[in-house]
């Protein structure tokens, strides 16, 4: 539902839907097994991941095409919701690489 209602989000998680359960479960120890806090923090985490996934989609799609991976006919872009690059640290690394690419 979040993917449809968030403004500016262009990512629809199809293959990564099953992975969302693991993202929410990983939050549990940090909120001391409080289900309400887990829902809030997990939802915020998914929101961040959706926006990061939207932002990095051009680079992930480019890496697919450079690796000669055929995309389905109707797909315009691909991204990864549970990979290392879709974390905030991976997003910062991509942005730093983008800055270096603009300088050089």
N, C-alpha and C positions, 0 to 999 in steps of 0.2 A: 504494500500500500504506500509506503514511504516513497518508493521510486516514482510513483505517479503523482504525488501531491507536492513534492519538493520543487520549489521554483528554481529553474536553471539546471536541474538534474537531467542528464540525457542518457543515463545508464539504466538499463533494465536487466536485473540479475536473473538469468535463466539457469545456466549451468551451475552458478555459484549459490543457488538457493539452499542447497543442502549444507553448505559450509557455514551459513549464518548461525545454525544451531551451535556450532563449535565456538564461534566468536562470542555468543552470549554465555556459553558455559565457561569460557576463559575469564569472564568478568567476575564470576561467582566468588572466588577466594578474596578478591580485593574489596568486596562489599560485605564480607563476613556472612555469606549465605542469606542475605536479606533479599528476598525475591522482588520487593518493590524497587529497591536500589538497583538490583540487577537489571530490571526492565528499563529503568531510566538511563543508566550508564550504557547498557547494551544498545538502546535506541539511539543515543547520542553517538556511539561508536559507529553504528551502521550509517547514520547520516553523514558523518565525516568520510567514511569509506565510499559512499555513493558520490560525494562531490569530488573526492580525490580520483576515483575511477573515471569520472566524467572528464576531469582535467588531463589525465594521462592517456586517455584513449588514443589520441593521434600518434603518440610515440609507440604504444603497444601495437597498434595497427601497422605502423611502419616497420616494426621489427618482424611482424608476421609476414609482410610482403617481401622484405629483404631476405627472409629465410625460406622463401618459395613455398609458403603454406597457403594453400588455396582457401579463400574465404567463401562462404556460401553466397549465392547470387544476390540476395536481397540485403546483405549486411553492409553497412557503411563504415562501421568501426567496431573494434573489439577491445576489451579491457579485462583486467583481472581483479576480482574483488578480494581474494584471500591471499594473494601473493605478497612478497616482501615489498614490492614497489607501491602497493596500495595502502601501506601504512603511512603515517605522517612523516616518518624518517625517510622512507623511500621517496615520498613526494618531494621532500626538501632536497634529497640527492638529485632527483630529476631536474628540479629548478636550478640547482647549482650548476649542473651540466649544461643546462640551457643558457645560463649566464656566460659560462666559459665559451660556449659555441658562438655567442653573439660577439664576444671580445676578439676571438681568434679569426 
